[in-house]
Amino acid sequence: MPEATYQVRVSGVIPEEILADLRDLTVTVEPPETVLHGSLPDQSAVVGLISRIHGLGLRLIEVRRLPSSDVPGPGF
């Protein structure tokens, strides 16, 4: 099964020191939330990402699998 792209919304702005732990994702700030985009290989990777977000003390708002036509391009 090919990788799927996900959009993850987290409450607030993620501090720079925490962003280092999420370097494999594209990060955009859409106040009052931070939006992470990235490809994940399977559902266990999604659960792992959710666990990392929880472990970093961040408040998870939403996890959404994006259709391939909604994947942000370079520079997003």
mmCIF file of the N, C-alpha and C atoms, coordinates in Angstrom:
data_MODEL
# 
_entry.id   MODEL 
# 
loop_
_atom_site.group_PDB 
_atom_site.id 
_atom_site.type_symbol 
_atom_site.label_atom_id 
_atom_site.label_alt_id 
_atom_site.label_comp_id 
_atom_site.label_asym_id 
_atom_site.label_entity_id 
_atom_site.label_seq_id 
_atom_site.pdbx_PDB_ins_code 
_atom_site.Cartn_x 
_atom_site.Cartn_y 
_atom_site.Cartn_z 
_atom_site.occupancy 
_atom_site.B_iso_or_equiv 
_atom_site.pdbx_formal_charge 
_atom_site.auth_seq_id 
_atom_site.auth_comp_id 
_atom_site.auth_asym_id 
_atom_site.auth_atom_id 
_atom_site.pdbx_PDB_model_num 
ATOM 1   N N  . MET A 1 1  ? 0.844  -1.175 0.000  1.00 0.00 ? 1  MET A N  1 
ATOM 2   C CA . MET A 1 1  ? 0.000  0.000  0.000  1.00 0.00 ? 1  MET A CA 1 
ATOM 3   C C  . MET A 1 1  ? 0.892  1.242  0.000  1.00 0.00 ? 1  MET A C  1 
ATOM 4   N N  . PRO A 1 2  ? 0.636  2.210  -0.895 1.00 0.00 ? 2  PRO A N  1 
ATOM 5   C CA . PRO A 1 2  ? 1.470  3.409  -0.946 1.00 0.00 ? 2  PRO A CA 1 
ATOM 6   C C  . PRO A 1 2  ? 1.215  4.296  0.271  1.00 0.00 ? 2  PRO A C  1 
ATOM 7   N N  . GLU A 1 3  ? 2.199  5.171  0.529  1.00 0.00 ? 3  GLU A N  1 
ATOM 8   C CA . GLU A 1 3  ? 2.051  6.110  1.628  1.00 0.00 ? 3  GLU A CA 1 
ATOM 9   C C  . GLU A 1 3  ? 0.851  7.013  1.397  1.00 0.00 ? 3  GLU A C  1 
ATOM 10  N N  . ALA A 1 4  ? 0.241  7.457  2.475  1.00 0.00 ? 4  ALA A N  1 
ATOM 11  C CA . ALA A 1 4  ? -0.865 8.402  2.404  1.00 0.00 ? 4  ALA A CA 1 
ATOM 12  C C  . ALA A 1 4  ? -0.417 9.704  3.049  1.00 0.00 ? 4  ALA A C  1 
ATOM 13  N N  . THR A 1 5  ? -0.992 10.805 2.607  1.00 0.00 ? 5  THR A N  1 
ATOM 14  C CA . THR A 1 5  ? -0.658 12.107 3.172  1.00 0.00 ? 5  THR A CA 1 
ATOM 15  C C  . THR A 1 5  ? -1.734 12.511 4.166  1.00 0.00 ? 5  THR A C  1 
ATOM 16  N N  . TYR A 1 6  ? -1.268 13.040 5.283  1.00 0.00 ? 6  TYR A N  1 
ATOM 17  C CA . TYR A 1 6  ? -2.164 13.423 6.368  1.00 0.00 ? 6  TYR A CA 1 
ATOM 18  C C  . TYR A 1 6  ? -1.984 14.889 6.718  1.00 0.00 ? 6  TYR A C  1 
ATOM 19  N N  . GLN A 1 7  ? -3.066 15.460 7.227  1.00 0.00 ? 7  GLN A N  1 
ATOM 20  C CA . GLN A 1 7  ? -3.050 16.808 7.784  1.00 0.00 ? 7  GLN A CA 1 
ATOM 21  C C  . GLN A 1 7  ? -3.389 16.654 9.260  1.00 0.00 ? 7  GLN A C  1 
ATOM 22  N N  . VAL A 1 8  ? -2.542 17.224 10.104 1.00 0.00 ? 8  VAL A N  1 
ATOM 23  C CA . VAL A 1 8  ? -2.732 17.127 11.545 1.00 0.00 ? 8  VAL A CA 1 
ATOM 24  C C  . VAL A 1 8  ? -2.787 18.549 12.098 1.00 0.00 ? 8  VAL A C  1 
ATOM 25  N N  . ARG A 1 9  ? -3.847 18.862 12.820 1.00 0.00 ? 9  ARG A N  1 
ATOM 26  C CA . ARG A 1 9  ? -4.007 20.192 13.421 1.00 0.00 ? 9  ARG A CA 1 
ATOM 27  C C  . ARG A 1 9  ? -3.766 20.096 14.921 1.00 0.00 ? 9  ARG A C  1 
ATOM 28  N N  . VAL A 1 10 ? -2.936 21.018 15.400 1.00 0.00 ? 10 VAL A N  1 
ATOM 29  C CA . VAL A 1 10 ? -2.564 21.073 16.805 1.00 0.00 ? 10 VAL A CA 1 
ATOM 30  C C  . VAL A 1 10 ? -2.899 22.467 17.313 1.00 0.00 ? 10 VAL A C  1 
ATOM 31  N N  . SER A 1 11 ? -3.414 22.566 18.528 1.00 0.00 ? 11 SER A N  1 
ATOM 32  C CA . SER A 1 11 ? -3.778 23.852 19.110 1.00 0.00 ? 11 SER A CA 1 
ATOM 33  C C  . SER A 1 11 ? -2.538 24.696 19.375 1.00 0.00 ? 11 SER A C  1 
ATOM 34  N N  . GLY A 1 12 ? -2.624 25.974 19.031 1.00 0.00 ? 12 GLY A N  1 
ATOM 35  C CA . GLY A 1 12 ? -1.541 26.914 19.328 1.00 0.00 ? 12 GLY A CA 1 
ATOM 36  C C  . GLY A 1 12 ? -0.383 26.831 18.353 1.00 0.00 ? 12 GLY A C  1 
ATOM 37  N N  . VAL A 1 13 ? 0.667  27.548 18.702 1.00 0.00 ? 13 VAL A N  1 
ATOM 38  C CA . VAL A 1 13 ? 1.896  27.568 17.906 1.00 0.00 ? 13 VAL A CA 1 
ATOM 39  C C  . VAL A 1 13 ? 2.896  26.645 18.581 1.00 0.00 ? 13 VAL A C  1 
ATOM 40  N N  . ILE A 1 14 ? 3.491  25.759 17.806 1.00 0.00 ? 14 ILE A N  1 
ATOM 41  C CA . ILE A 1 14 ? 4.453  24.803 18.347 1.00 0.00 ? 14 ILE A CA 1 
ATOM 42  C C  . ILE A 1 14 ? 5.804  25.496 18.507 1.00 0.00 ? 14 ILE A C  1 
ATOM 43  N N  . PRO A 1 15 ? 6.398  25.451 19.703 1.00 0.00 ? 15 PRO A N  1 
ATOM 44  C CA . PRO A 1 15 ? 7.715  26.062 19.908 1.00 0.00 ? 15 PRO A CA 1 
ATOM 45  C C  . PRO A 1 15 ? 8.789  25.422 19.022 1.00 0.00 ? 15 PRO A C  1 
ATOM 46  N N  . GLU A 1 16 ? 9.783  26.232 18.653 1.00 0.00 ? 16 GLU A N  1 
ATOM 47  C CA . GLU A 1 16 ? 10.858 25.777 17.762 1.00 0.00 ? 16 GLU A CA 1 
ATOM 48  C C  . GLU A 1 16 ? 11.550 24.506 18.266 1.00 0.00 ? 16 GLU A C  1 
ATOM 49  N N  . GLU A 1 17 ? 11.791 24.409 19.569 1.00 0.00 ? 17 GLU A N  1 
ATOM 50  C CA . GLU A 1 17 ? 12.503 23.242 20.101 1.00 0.00 ? 17 GLU A CA 1 
ATOM 51  C C  . GLU A 1 17 ? 11.696 21.957 19.930 1.00 0.00 ? 17 GLU A C  1 
ATOM 52  N N  . ILE A 1 18 ? 10.378 22.065 19.895 1.00 0.00 ? 18 ILE A N  1 
ATOM 53  C CA . ILE A 1 18 ? 9.529  20.885 19.665 1.00 0.00 ? 18 ILE A CA 1 
ATOM 54  C C  . ILE A 1 18 ? 9.454  20.567 18.174 1.00 0.00 ? 18 ILE A C  1 
ATOM 55  N N  . LEU A 1 19 ? 9.510  21.591 17.324 1.00 0.00 ? 19 LEU A N  1 
ATOM 56  C CA . LEU A 1 19 ? 9.457  21.366 15.875 1.00 0.00 ? 19 LEU A CA 1 
ATOM 57  C C  . LEU A 1 19 ? 10.590 20.470 15.397 1.00 0.00 ? 19 LEU A C  1 
ATOM 58  N N  . ALA A 1 20 ? 11.711 20.494 16.091 1.00 0.00 ? 20 ALA A N  1 
ATOM 59  C CA . ALA A 1 20 ? 12.834 19.631 15.714 1.00 0.00 ? 20 ALA A CA 1 
ATOM 60  C C  . ALA A 1 20 ? 12.429 18.158 15.764 1.00 0.00 ? 20 ALA A C  1 
ATOM 61  N N  . ASP A 1 21 ? 11.507 17.801 16.669 1.00 0.00 ? 21 ASP A N  1 
ATOM 62  C CA . ASP A 1 21 ? 11.035 16.417 16.769 1.00 0.00 ? 21 ASP A CA 1 
ATOM 63  C C  . ASP A 1 21 ? 10.069 16.062 15.646 1.00 0.00 ? 21 ASP A C  1 
ATOM 64  N N  . LEU A 1 22 ? 9.578  17.060 14.917 1.00 0.00 ? 22 LEU A N  1 
ATOM 65  C CA . LEU A 1 22 ? 8.585  16.840 13.857 1.00 0.00 ? 22 LEU A CA 1 
ATOM 66  C C  . LEU A 1 22 ? 9.153  17.222 12.488 1.00 0.00 ? 22 LEU A C  1 
ATOM 67  N N  . ARG A 1 23 ? 10.464 17.141 12.338 1.00 0.00 ? 23 ARG A N  1 
ATOM 68  C CA . ARG A 1 23 ? 11.147 17.641 11.141 1.00 0.00 ? 23 ARG A CA 1 
ATOM 69  C C  . ARG A 1 23 ? 10.752 16.934 9.848  1.00 0.00 ? 23 ARG A C  1 
ATOM 70  N N  . ASP A 1 24 ? 10.143 15.763 9.957  1.00 0.00 ? 24 ASP A N  1 
ATOM 71  C CA . ASP A 1 24 ? 9.749  15.030 8.752  1.00 0.00 ? 24 ASP A CA 1 
ATOM 72  C C  . ASP A 1 24 ? 8.401  15.494 8.207  1.00 0.00 ? 24 ASP A C  1 
ATOM 73  N N  . LEU A 1 25 ? 7.816  16.530 8.821  1.00 0.00 ? 25 LEU A N  1 
ATOM 74  C CA . LEU A 1 25 ? 6.516  17.054 8.392  1.00 0.00 ? 25 LEU A CA 1 
ATOM 75  C C  . LEU A 1 25 ? 6.645  18.514 7.974  1.00 0.00 ? 25 LEU A C  1 
ATOM 76  N N  . THR A 1 26 ? 5.771  18.943 7.074  1.00 0.00 ? 26 THR A N  1 
ATOM 77  C CA . THR A 1 26 ? 5.687  20.350 6.692  1.00 0.00 ? 26 THR A CA 1 
ATOM 78  C C  . THR A 1 26 ? 4.822  21.052 7.728  1.00 0.00 ? 26 THR A C  1 
ATOM 79  N N  . VAL A 1 27 ? 5.281  22.194 8.226  1.00 0.00 ? 27 VAL A N  1 
ATOM 80  C CA . VAL A 1 27 ? 4.575  22.902 9.282  1.00 0.00 ? 27 VAL A CA 1 
ATOM 81  C C  . VAL A 1 27 ? 4.124  24.268 8.777  1.00 0.00 ? 27 VAL A C  1 
ATOM 82  N N  . THR A 1 28 ? 2.845  24.586 8.975  1.00 0.00 ? 28 THR A N  1 
ATOM 83  C CA . THR A 1 28 ? 2.323  25.919 8.695  1.00 0.00 ? 28 THR A CA 1 
ATOM 84  C C  . THR A 1 28 ? 1.520  26.364 9.901  1.00 0.00 ? 28 THR A C  1 
ATOM 85  N N  . VAL A 1 29 ? 1.518  27.662 10.138 1.00 0.00 ? 29 VAL A N  1 
ATOM 86  C CA . VAL A 1 29 ? 0.750  28.209 11.251 1.00 0.00 ? 29 VAL A CA 1 
ATOM 87  C C  . VAL A 1 29 ? -0.463 28.913 10.678 1.00 0.00 ? 29 VAL A C  1 
ATOM 88  N N  . GLU A 1 30 ? -1.636 28.485 11.133 1.00 0.00 ? 30 GLU A N  1 
ATOM 89  C CA . GLU A 1 30 ? -2.910 29.084 10.756 1.00 0.00 ? 30 GLU A CA 1 
ATOM 90  C C  . GLU A 1 30 ? -3.601 29.427 12.069 1.00 0.00 ? 30 GLU A C  1 
ATOM 91  N N  . PRO A 1 31 ? -3.242 30.593 12.654 1.00 0.00 ? 31 PRO A N  1 
ATOM 92  C CA . PRO A 1 31 ? -3.742 30.919 13.997 1.00 0.00 ? 31 PRO A CA 1 
ATOM 93  C C  . PRO A 1 31 ? -5.227 30.638 14.132 1.00 0.00 ? 31 PRO A C  1 
ATOM 94  N N  . PRO A 1 32 ? -5.616 30.048 15.225 1.00 0.00 ? 32 PRO A N  1 
ATOM 95  C CA . PRO A 1 32 ? -4.857 29.732 16.444 1.00 0.00 ? 32 PRO A CA 1 
ATOM 96  C C  . PRO A 1 32 ? -4.281 28.319 16.449 1.00 0.00 ? 32 PRO A C  1 
ATOM 97  N N  . GLU A 1 33 ? -4.022 27.730 15.293 1.00 0.00 ? 33 GLU A N  1 
ATOM 98  C CA . GLU A 1 33 ? -3.544 26.350 15.215 1.00 0.00 ? 33 GLU A CA 1 
ATOM 99  C C  . GLU A 1 33 ? -2.264 26.247 14.404 1.00 0.00 ? 33 GLU A C  1 
ATOM 100 N N  . THR A 1 34 ? -1.567 25.147 14.611 1.00 0.00 ? 34 THR A N  1 
ATOM 101 C CA . THR A 1 34 ? -0.442 24.773 13.762 1.00 0.00 ? 34 THR A CA 1 
ATOM 102 C C  . THR A 1 34 ? -0.889 23.562 12.964 1.00 0.00 ? 34 THR A C  1 
ATOM 103 N N  . VAL A 1 35 ? -0.593 23.569 11.664 1.00 0.00 ? 35 VAL A N  1 
ATOM 104 C CA . VAL A 1 35 ? -1.005 22.478 10.787 1.00 0.00 ? 35 VAL A CA 1 
ATOM 105 C C  . VAL A 1 35 ? 0.248  21.755 10.302 1.00 0.00 ? 35 VAL A C  1 
ATOM 106 N N  . LEU A 1 36 ? 0.252  20.446 10.465 1.00 0.00 ? 36 LEU A N  1 
ATOM 107 C CA . LEU A 1 36 ? 1.352  19.595 10.017 1.00 0.00 ? 36 LEU A CA 1 
ATOM 108 C C  . LEU A 1 36 ? 0.857  18.780 8.830  1.00 0.00 ? 36 LEU A C  1 
ATOM 109 N N  . HIS A 1 37 ? 1.677  18.689 7.786  1.00 0.00 ? 37 HIS A N  1 
ATOM 110 C CA . HIS A 1 37 ? 1.358  17.864 6.615  1.00 0.00 ? 37 HIS A CA 1 
ATOM 111 C C  . HIS A 1 37 ? 2.510  16.894 6.415  1.00 0.00 ? 37 HIS A C  1 
ATOM 112 N N  . GLY A 1 38 ? 2.172  15.682 6.054  1.00 0.00 ? 38 GLY A N  1 
ATOM 113 C CA . GLY A 1 38 ? 3.234  14.747 5.747  1.00 0.00 ? 38 GLY A CA 1 
ATOM 114 C C  . GLY A 1 38 ? 2.705  13.398 5.309  1.00 0.00 ? 38 GLY A C  1 
ATOM 115 N N  . SER A 1 39 ? 3.572  12.649 4.647  1.00 0.00 ? 39 SER A N  1 
ATOM 116 C CA . SER A 1 39 ? 3.236  11.297 4.202  1.00 0.00 ? 39 SER A CA 1 
ATOM 117 C C  . SER A 1 39 ? 3.638  10.309 5.279  1.00 0.00 ? 39 SER A C  1 
ATOM 118 N N  . LEU A 1 40 ? 2.754  9.378  5.529  1.00 0.00 ? 40 LEU A N  1 
ATOM 119 C CA . LEU A 1 40 ? 3.015  8.325  6.510  1.00 0.00 ? 40 LEU A CA 1 
ATOM 120 C C  . LEU A 1 40 ? 2.748  6.983  5.838  1.00 0.00 ? 40 LEU A C  1 
ATOM 121 N N  . PRO A 1 41 ? 3.581  5.986  6.119  1.00 0.00 ? 41 PRO A N  1 
ATOM 122 C CA . PRO A 1 41 ? 3.497  4.720  5.383  1.00 0.00 ? 41 PRO A CA 1 
ATOM 123 C C  . PRO A 1 41 ? 2.304  3.836  5.735  1.00 0.00 ? 41 PRO A C  1 
ATOM 124 N N  . ASP A 1 42 ? 1.798  3.932  6.972  1.00 0.00 ? 42 ASP A N  1 
ATOM 125 C CA . ASP A 1 42 ? 0.702  3.046  7.376  1.00 0.00 ? 42 ASP A CA 1 
ATOM 126 C C  . ASP A 1 42 ? 0.035  3.585  8.640  1.00 0.00 ? 42 ASP A C  1 
ATOM 127 N N  . GLN A 1 43 ? -0.988 2.870  9.107  1.00 0.00 ? 43 GLN A N  1 
ATOM 128 C CA . GLN A 1 43 ? -1.732 3.342  10.279 1.00 0.00 ? 43 GLN A CA 1 
ATOM 129 C C  . GLN A 1 43 ? -0.893 3.328  11.546 1.00 0.00 ? 43 GLN A C  1 
ATOM 130 N N  . SER A 1 44 ? 0.046  2.416  11.659 1.00 0.00 ? 44 SER A N  1 
ATOM 131 C CA . SER A 1 44 ? 0.887  2.416  12.854 1.00 0.00 ? 44 SER A CA 1 
ATOM 132 C C  . SER A 1 44 ? 1.741  3.679  12.917 1.00 0.00 ? 44 SER A C  1 
ATOM 133 N N  . ALA A 1 45 ? 2.131  4.217  11.771 1.00 0.00 ? 45 ALA A N  1 
ATOM 134 C CA . ALA A 1 45 ? 2.875  5.476  11.749 1.00 0.00 ? 45 ALA A CA 1 
ATOM 135 C C  . ALA A 1 45 ? 1.980  6.640  12.180 1.00 0.00 ? 45 ALA A C  1 
ATOM 136 N N  . VAL A 1 46 ? 0.704  6.583  11.822 1.00 0.00 ? 46 VAL A N  1 
ATOM 137 C CA . VAL A 1 46 ? -0.251 7.616  12.245 1.00 0.00 ? 46 VAL A CA 1 
ATOM 138 C C  . VAL A 1 46 ? -0.404 7.574  13.763 1.00 0.00 ? 46 VAL A C  1 
ATOM 139 N N  . VAL A 1 47 ? -0.575 6.384  14.296 1.00 0.00 ? 47 VAL A N  1 
ATOM 140 C CA . VAL A 1 47 ? -0.698 6.229  15.749 1.00 0.00 ? 47 VAL A CA 1 
ATOM 141 C C  . VAL A 1 47 ? 0.588  6.694  16.435 1.00 0.00 ? 47 VAL A C  1 
ATOM 142 N N  . GLY A 1 48 ? 1.735  6.389  15.852 1.00 0.00 ? 48 GLY A N  1 
ATOM 143 C CA . GLY A 1 48 ? 3.010  6.837  16.401 1.00 0.00 ? 48 GLY A CA 1 
ATOM 144 C C  . GLY A 1 48 ? 3.111  8.354  16.430 1.00 0.00 ? 48 GLY A C  1 
ATOM 145 N N  . LEU A 1 49 ? 2.652  9.009  15.363 1.00 0.00 ? 49 LEU A N  1 
ATOM 146 C CA . LEU A 1 49 ? 2.671  10.472 15.311 1.00 0.00 ? 49 LEU A CA 1 
ATOM 147 C C  . LEU A 1 49 ? 1.760  11.053 16.382 1.00 0.00 ? 49 LEU A C  1 
ATOM 148 N N  . ILE A 1 50 ? 0.568  10.481 16.526 1.00 0.00 ? 50 ILE A N  1 
ATOM 149 C CA . ILE A 1 50 ? -0.361 10.947 17.560 1.00 0.00 ? 50 ILE A CA 1 
ATOM 150 C C  . ILE A 1 50 ? 0.268  10.775 18.946 1.00 0.00 ? 50 ILE A C  1 
ATOM 151 N N  . SER A 1 51 ? 0.943  9.674  19.168 1.00 0.00 ? 51 SER A N  1 
ATOM 152 C CA . SER A 1 51 ? 1.617  9.439  20.448 1.00 0.00 ? 51 SER A CA 1 
ATOM 153 C C  . SER A 1 51 ? 2.730  10.457 20.681 1.00 0.00 ? 51 SER A C  1 
ATOM 154 N N  . ARG A 1 52 ? 3.493  10.779 19.629 1.00 0.00 ? 52 ARG A N  1 
ATOM 155 C CA . ARG A 1 52 ? 4.550  11.794 19.756 1.00 0.00 ? 52 ARG A CA 1 
ATOM 156 C C  . ARG A 1 52 ? 3.961  13.140 20.120 1.00 0.00 ? 52 ARG A C  1 
ATOM 157 N N  . ILE A 1 53 ? 2.862  13.525 19.455 1.00 0.00 ? 53 ILE A N  1 
ATOM 158 C CA . ILE A 1 53 ? 2.211  14.800 19.726 1.00 0.00 ? 53 ILE A CA 1 
ATOM 159 C C  . ILE A 1 53 ? 1.746  14.837 21.181 1.00 0.00 ? 53 ILE A C  1 
ATOM 160 N N  . HIS A 1 54 ? 1.125  13.756 21.628 1.00 0.00 ? 54 HIS A N  1 
ATOM 161 C CA . HIS A 1 54 ? 0.668  13.671 23.014 1.00 0.00 ? 54 HIS A CA 1 
ATOM 162 C C  . HIS A 1 54 ? 1.850  13.743 23.983 1.00 0.00 ? 54 HIS A C  1 
ATOM 163 N N  . GLY A 1 55 ? 2.913  13.016 23.677 1.00 0.00 ? 55 GLY A N  1 
ATOM 164 C CA . GLY A 1 55 ? 4.105  13.000 24.524 1.00 0.00 ? 55 GLY A CA 1 
ATOM 165 C C  . GLY A 1 55 ? 4.791  14.362 24.626 1.00 0.00 ? 55 GLY A C  1 
ATOM 166 N N  . LEU A 1 56 ? 4.632  15.184 23.594 1.00 0.00 ? 56 LEU A N  1 
ATOM 167 C CA . LEU A 1 56 ? 5.215  16.525 23.605 1.00 0.00 ? 56 LEU A CA 1 
ATOM 168 C C  . LEU A 1 56 ? 4.327  17.525 24.348 1.00 0.00 ? 56 LEU A C  1 
ATOM 169 N N  . GLY A 1 57 ? 3.180  17.055 24.829 1.00 0.00 ? 57 GLY A N  1 
ATOM 170 C CA . GLY A 1 57 ? 2.290  17.926 25.584 1.00 0.00 ? 57 GLY A CA 1 
ATOM 171 C C  . GLY A 1 57 ? 1.447  18.850 24.720 1.00 0.00 ? 57 GLY A C  1 
ATOM 172 N N  . LEU A 1 58 ? 1.276  18.495 23.436 1.00 0.00 ? 58 LEU A N  1 
ATOM 173 C CA . LEU A 1 58 ? 0.490  19.328 22.521 1.00 0.00 ? 58 LEU A CA 1 
ATOM 174 C C  . LEU A 1 58 ? -0.956 18.861 22.507 1.00 0.00 ? 58 LEU A C  1 
ATOM 175 N N  . ARG A 1 59 ? -1.873 19.779 22.247 1.00 0.00 ? 59 ARG A N  1 
ATOM 176 C CA . ARG A 1 59 ? -3.305 19.449 22.185 1.00 0.00 ? 59 ARG A CA 1 
ATOM 177 C C  . ARG A 1 59 ? -3.698 19.165 20.739 1.00 0.00 ? 59 ARG A C  1 
ATOM 178 N N  . LEU A 1 60 ? -4.032 17.929 20.449 1.00 0.00 ? 60 LEU A N  1 
ATOM 179 C CA . LEU A 1 60 ? -4.423 17.493 19.107 1.00 0.00 ? 60 LEU A CA 1 
ATOM 180 C C  . LEU A 1 60 ? -5.844 17.944 18.812 1.00 0.00 ? 60 LEU A C  1 
ATOM 181 N N  . ILE A 1 61 ? -6.048 18.593 17.673 1.00 0.00 ? 61 ILE A N  1 
ATOM 182 C CA . ILE A 1 61 ? -7.367 19.061 17.253 1.00 0.00 ? 61 ILE A CA 1 
ATOM 183 C C  . ILE A 1 61 ? -7.987 18.098 16.248 1.00 0.00 ? 61 ILE A C  1 
ATOM 184 N N  . GLU A 1 62 ? -7.193 17.705 15.226 1.00 0.00 ? 62 GLU A N  1 
ATOM 185 C CA . GLU A 1 62 ? -7.751 16.901 14.135 1.00 0.00 ? 62 GLU A CA 1 
ATOM 186 C C  . GLU A 1 62 ? -6.650 16.156 13.394 1.00 0.00 ? 62 GLU A C  1 
ATOM 187 N N  . VAL A 1 63 ? -6.972 14.961 12.928 1.00 0.00 ? 63 VAL A N  1 
ATOM 188 C CA . VAL A 1 63 ? -6.119 14.194 12.018 1.00 0.00 ? 63 VAL A CA 1 
ATOM 189 C C  . VAL A 1 63 ? -6.977 13.854 10.821 1.00 0.00 ? 63 VAL A C  1 
ATOM 190 N N  . ARG A 1 64 ? -6.499 14.207 9.638  1.00 0.00 ? 64 ARG A N  1 
ATOM 191 C CA . ARG A 1 64 ? -7.282 13.976 8.414  1.00 0.00 ? 64 ARG A CA 1 
ATOM 192 C C  . ARG A 1 64 ? -6.387 13.386 7.328  1.00 0.00 ? 64 ARG A C  1 
ATOM 193 N N  . ARG A 1 65 ? -6.851 12.306 6.720  1.00 0.00 ? 65 ARG A N  1 
ATOM 194 C CA . ARG A 1 65 ? -6.148 11.761 5.552  1.00 0.00 ? 65 ARG A CA 1 
ATOM 195 C C  . ARG A 1 65 ? -6.595 12.573 4.345  1.00 0.00 ? 65 ARG A C  1 
ATOM 196 N N  . LEU A 1 66 ? -5.627 13.079 3.594  1.00 0.00 ? 66 LEU A N  1 
ATOM 197 C CA . LEU A 1 66 ? -5.930 13.927 2.444  1.00 0.00 ? 66 LEU A CA 1 
ATOM 198 C C  . LEU A 1 66 ? -6.029 13.106 1.169  1.00 0.00 ? 66 LEU A C  1 
ATOM 199 N N  . PRO A 1 67 ? -7.029 13.421 0.339  1.00 0.00 ? 67 PRO A N  1 
ATOM 200 C CA . PRO A 1 67 ? -7.060 12.815 -0.996 1.00 0.00 ? 67 PRO A CA 1 
ATOM 201 C C  . PRO A 1 67 ? -5.823 13.278 -1.764 1.00 0.00 ? 67 PRO A C  1 
ATOM 202 N N  . SER A 1 68 ? -5.347 12.491 -2.666 1.00 0.00 ? 68 SER A N  1 
ATOM 203 C CA . SER A 1 68 ? -4.115 12.844 -3.387 1.00 0.00 ? 68 SER A CA 1 
ATOM 204 C C  . SER A 1 68 ? -4.212 14.183 -4.093 1.00 0.00 ? 68 SER A C  1 
ATOM 205 N N  . SER A 1 69 ? -5.413 14.638 -4.461 1.00 0.00 ? 69 SER A N  1 
ATOM 206 C CA . SER A 1 69 ? -5.572 15.930 -5.146 1.00 0.00 ? 69 SER A CA 1 
ATOM 207 C C  . SER A 1 69 ? -5.434 17.108 -4.177 1.00 0.00 ? 69 SER A C  1 
ATOM 208 N N  . ASP A 1 70 ? -5.521 16.881 -2.843 1.00 0.00 ? 70 ASP A N  1 
ATOM 209 C CA . ASP A 1 70 ? -5.409 17.935 -1.842 1.00 0.00 ? 70 ASP A CA 1 
ATOM 210 C C  . ASP A 1 70 ? -4.027 18.048 -1.227 1.00 0.00 ? 70 ASP A C  1 
ATOM 211 N N  . VAL A 1 71 ? -3.069 17.284 -1.707 1.00 0.00 ? 71 VAL A N  1 
ATOM 212 C CA . VAL A 1 71 ? -1.735 17.305 -1.137 1.00 0.00 ? 71 VAL A CA 1 
ATOM 213 C C  . VAL A 1 71 ? -1.069 18.625 -1.475 1.00 0.00 ? 71 VAL A C  1 
ATOM 214 N N  . PRO A 1 72 ? -0.580 19.365 -0.447 1.00 0.00 ? 72 PRO A N  1 
ATOM 215 C CA . PRO A 1 72 ? 0.091  20.636 -0.731 1.00 0.00 ? 72 PRO A CA 1 
ATOM 216 C C  . PRO A 1 72 ? 1.381  20.414 -1.490 1.00 0.00 ? 72 PRO A C  1 
ATOM 217 N N  . GLY A 1 73 ? 1.647  21.285 -2.418 1.00 0.00 ? 73 GLY A N  1 
ATOM 218 C CA . GLY A 1 73 ? 2.862  21.192 -3.197 1.00 0.00 ? 73 GLY A CA 1 
ATOM 219 C C  . GLY A 1 73 ? 4.017  21.891 -2.521 1.00 0.00 ? 73 GLY A C  1 
ATOM 220 N N  . PRO A 1 74 ? 5.181  21.920 -3.171 1.00 0.00 ? 74 PRO A N  1 
ATOM 221 C CA . PRO A 1 74 ? 6.348  22.589 -2.597 1.00 0.00 ? 74 PRO A CA 1 
ATOM 222 C C  . PRO A 1 74 ? 6.018  24.051 -2.333 1.00 0.00 ? 74 PRO A C  1 
ATOM 223 N N  . GLY A 1 75 ? 6.565  24.555 -1.243 1.00 0.00 ? 75 GLY A N  1 
ATOM 224 C CA . GLY A 1 75 ? 6.356  25.945 -0.900 1.00 0.00 ? 75 GLY A CA 1 
ATOM 225 C C  . GLY A 1 75 ? 5.089  26.195 -0.127 1.00 0.00 ? 75 GLY A C  1 
ATOM 226 N N  . PHE A 1 76 ? 4.325  25.135 0.167  1.00 0.00 ? 76 PHE A N  1 
ATOM 227 C CA . PHE A 1 76 ? 3.093  25.328 0.944  1.00 0.00 ? 76 PHE A CA 1 
ATOM 228 C C  . PHE A 1 76 ? 3.462  25.489 2.386  1.00 0.00 ? 76 PHE A C  1 
# 
